[in-house]
Amino acid sequence: MGAFDALRIAGSGLGMHQVWLDALANNIANVNTVRSTDQAAFQGQMVIAASDPEGGVRVGGIAVSDPEGRMVHDPNHPLADDAGYVRLPELDMSSQMSQLIMAQRGYQASVQVTKHAQEGYTAALQIGRA
């Protein structure tokens, strides 16, 4: 492991977790997006993490939820069809919030690793100056 590998690996974690946080924020903002039954539902984004061959993690891809979504009977909604149905995304707020906490904790852990690595490198430089 090279001298700055810890910073590079922690930086890759920061980048992947930031993409995950952004996707979750978009999903949470659109969890109640109503569409008519002749339109596709809002498609939530799910970030796929992959290991980097050189160490660390990267975004391996982004999967999207089912465009069929779920049909909800709401005859008073202005977008309801003749049978009284509207289309909502196939997203669960509690699942999105749980994932948000995991992504935040992962981001925070990567920040801590970065801080500790910087402190270690700074201490090594101070020793070299003495």
RODO-2510 file (C-alpha; in nm, 4 decimals, decimal comma):
residues 130
     n   res          X          Y          Z
     1     m     0,0000     0,0000     0,0000
     2     g     0,1403     0,3354    -0,1071
     3     a     0,1805     0,6408     0,1094
     4     f    -0,1394     0,8087    -0,0069
     5     d    -0,3572     0,5039    -0,0726
     6     a    -0,5657     0,5657     0,2409
     7     l    -0,6622     0,9101     0,1098
     8     r    -0,7422     0,7747    -0,2357
     9     i    -0,9546     0,4912    -0,0974
    10     a    -1,1388     0,7201     0,1456
    11     g    -1,1925     0,9678    -0,1383
    12     s    -1,3502     0,6965    -0,3492
    13     g    -1,5843     0,6211    -0,0600
    14     l    -1,6774     0,9880    -0,0338
    15     g    -1,7602     1,0014    -0,4040
    16     m    -1,9709     0,6850    -0,4037
    17     h    -2,1615     0,7866    -0,0911
    18     q    -2,2269     1,1334    -0,2354
    19     v    -2,3849     0,9801    -0,5459
    20     w    -2,5931     0,7520    -0,3211
    21     l    -2,7045     1,0491    -0,1079
    22     d    -2,8000     1,2464    -0,4194
    23     a    -3,0058     0,9552    -0,5569
    24     l    -3,1828     0,9090    -0,2231
    25     a    -3,2596     1,2815    -0,1973
    26     n    -3,4176     1,2673    -0,5433
    27     n    -3,6177     0,9571    -0,4502
    28     i    -3,7419     1,1094    -0,1241
    29     a    -3,8400     1,4315    -0,3006
    30     n    -4,0479     1,2316    -0,5496
    31     v    -4,1897     0,9555    -0,3289
    32     n    -4,5380     1,1082    -0,3545
    33     t    -4,5232     1,2073    -0,7217
    34     v    -4,8624     1,1234    -0,8683
    35     r    -4,9059     1,0497    -1,2370
    36     s    -5,2048     0,9496    -1,4417
    37     t    -5,2420     0,5813    -1,5236
    38     d    -5,1452     0,6369    -1,8883
    39     q    -4,8014     0,7684    -1,7806
    40     a    -4,5024     0,5898    -1,6318
    41     a    -4,4488     0,6294    -1,2592
    42     f    -4,1506     0,8209    -1,1246
    43     q    -3,8576     0,5785    -1,1348
    44     g    -3,6495     0,5780    -0,8198
    45     q    -3,2739     0,5416    -0,8520
    46     m    -3,0720     0,2756    -0,6723
    47     v    -2,6948     0,3155    -0,6714
    48     i    -2,4942    -0,0019    -0,7277
    49     a    -2,1584     0,0024    -0,5509
    50     a    -1,8670    -0,1922    -0,6952
    51     s    -1,5174    -0,2548    -0,5701
    52     d    -1,2378    -0,0794    -0,7527
    53     p    -0,9613    -0,3191    -0,8651
    54     e    -0,7028    -0,0721    -0,7318
    55     g    -0,8754    -0,0467    -0,3936
    56     g    -1,1703     0,1512    -0,2768
    57     v    -1,5176     0,1657    -0,4185
    58     r    -1,6876     0,3149    -0,7212
    59     v    -2,0366     0,3528    -0,8595
    60     g    -2,0928     0,0372    -1,0621
    61     g    -2,4204     0,1595    -1,2053
    62     i    -2,7603     0,3016    -1,1293
    63     a    -3,0694     0,0844    -1,1415
    64     v    -3,4162     0,2336    -1,1654
    65     s    -3,7412     0,1138    -1,0151
    66     d    -4,0329    -0,0257    -1,2113
    67     p    -4,2037     0,2344    -1,4339
    68     e    -4,5346     0,0570    -1,3639
    69     g    -4,5169     0,1819    -1,0054
    70     r    -4,8232     0,1077    -0,8001
    71     m    -5,1841     0,1865    -0,8679
    72     v    -5,3702     0,3696    -0,5912
    73     h    -5,7426     0,4261    -0,5778
    74     d    -5,7957     0,8003    -0,5302
    75     p    -6,1099     0,9010    -0,7208
    76     n    -6,0926     1,2624    -0,5972
    77     h    -5,7444     1,3252    -0,7424
    78     p    -5,7491     1,5421    -1,0578
    79     l    -5,5278     1,2893    -1,2421
    80     a    -5,7483     0,9889    -1,1579
    81     d    -5,8683     0,7774    -1,4489
    82     d    -6,2299     0,6758    -1,5065
    83     a    -6,1945     0,3960    -1,2489
    84     g    -6,0493     0,6399    -0,9924
    85     y    -5,6870     0,5205    -1,0026
    86     v    -5,3589     0,7128    -1,0141
    87     r    -5,0008     0,5863    -1,0470
    88     l    -4,7428     0,6343    -0,7706
    89     p    -4,3757     0,5315    -0,7662
    90     e    -4,2728     0,1946    -0,6268
    91     l    -4,0824     0,3611    -0,3413
    92     d    -4,1192     0,3183     0,0316
    93     m    -4,0373     0,6248     0,2435
    94     s    -3,9164     0,4192     0,5421
    95     s    -3,6781     0,2207     0,3206
    96     q    -3,5457     0,5390     0,1611
    97     m    -3,4912     0,6978     0,5035
    98     s    -3,3105     0,3859     0,6314
    99     q    -3,0845     0,3915     0,3276
   100     l    -3,0283     0,7645     0,3804
   101     i    -2,8977     0,6958     0,7324
   102     m    -2,6655     0,4220     0,5989
   103     a    -2,5342     0,6503     0,3241
   104     q    -2,4773     0,9339     0,5718
   105     r    -2,2887     0,7038     0,8096
   106     g    -2,0742     0,5740     0,5251
   107     y    -1,9961     0,9268     0,4145
   108     q    -1,9069     1,0249     0,7716
   109     a    -1,6801     0,7209     0,8069
   110     s    -1,4958     0,8142     0,4878
   111     v    -1,4518     1,1692     0,6183
   112     q    -1,3040     1,0329     0,9429
   113     v    -1,0610     0,8081     0,7552
   114     t    -0,9530     1,1089     0,5474
   115     k    -0,8994     1,3202     0,8607
   116     h    -0,6985     1,0472     1,0364
   117     a    -0,4848     0,9869     0,7278
   118     q    -0,4125     1,3589     0,6966
   119     e    -0,3176     1,3748     1,0646
   120     g    -0,0847     1,0777     1,0195
   121     y     0,0814     1,2309     0,7153
   122     t     0,1196     1,5628     0,8949
   123     a     0,2806     1,3885     1,1953
   124     a     0,5200     1,2059     0,9635
   125     l     0,6192     1,5347     0,8027
   126     q     0,6804     1,6895     1,1446
   127     i     0,9052     1,3971     1,2387
   128     g     1,0974     1,4439     0,9146
   129     r     1,1554     1,8120     0,9916
   130     a     1,2975     1,7418     1,3346
***
